[in-house]
Amino acid sequence: MPNQENDYSFWTKYKRFATTEILMYLIMIVGIALGIIFLS
C-alpha cells in the first residue's frame, strides 16, 4: 500500500509538471503566431 501512495504522489507531481510545460509551450506558440501576424 505505501508503494501505491508513492506512485500516486509521483503521478500527481508529474501531471502538474506536464500541465505547466504544455501551457508554457502553448503560450510560446500563441506569442510567435501573434508576432508573425502583426509583422506580416
Secondary structure, 3 states (H helix, E strand, C coil): CHHHHHHHHHHHHHHHHHHHHHHHHHHHHHHHHHHHHHHC
